[in-house]
Amino acid sequence: MANSIDQLTYYDPLLKSKPDKMGDVWIAAISAFIETLQGYLTEYGMLVPQITTAQRDTIQSPVNGQIIYNTTTNKFQGFENNSWQNLI
């Protein structure tokens, strides 16, 4: 498993196994990506976008579940039911 984004392993399932179905290629590629991402997050954590209230308010189409760290209020905020809510 890769230890950082710079060390992601090269993965070319088409050349390696020559599967008959493209779906098999995507499943293998996504599996490899998820495994690498899990290792990276376990070692380094996740960085949430850090923006001001003014920058947050310019997001044109926020979606439920979107998370930011608001540097104006120093709070994590999530978008839910058409408004931004403080999470912690």
PyMOL commands that set and color helices and strands:
alter all, ss='L'
color gray80, all
select helices_A, chain A and resi 5-7+13-17+22-44+53-57
alter helices_A, ss='H'
color red, helices_A
select strands_A, chain A and resi 50-51+67-70+75-80+83-86
alter strands_A, ss='S'
color yellow, strands_A
deselect
rebuild
show_as cartoon
